[in-house]
Amino acid sequence: MSSVFLSYSSADLETATAVQALLEKRTYTVFRDKDPEAGIVGGEVRTSSEALDVRAFAPESIPWPEIAFKTTWWALVDWLAKRRPDLPAPSGARWSSDSG
């Protein structure tokens, strides 16, 4: 069985509910970003035992050498390539997009 994460605007609640029902009929497990029944609700950015420091950065100001996890680095590289192709590839990271 496959899982799907469904994100939607509050204005599209009716459509999101219909899409969820259709997917569930086809045996998908659906997680919605605003589904109080499933326990997934909106939140706020905050520190935790896994994130001792939380800050927002403009795309051109991402502190590449400080990124602790290569999966985060790869996700940001992918996001930037799609959203900000005008920015140069990051440098100073511990990994490259082709490293394992």
Secondary structure as UniProt FT lines:
FT   STRAND          3..6
FT   HELIX           10..12
FT   HELIX           13..25
FT   TURN            26..27
FT   STRAND          29..32
FT   TURN            33..34
FT   HELIX           36..38
FT   TURN            49..50
FT   HELIX           59..61
FT   HELIX           64..66
FT   HELIX           70..83
FT   TURN            85..86
FT   TURN            97..98
//
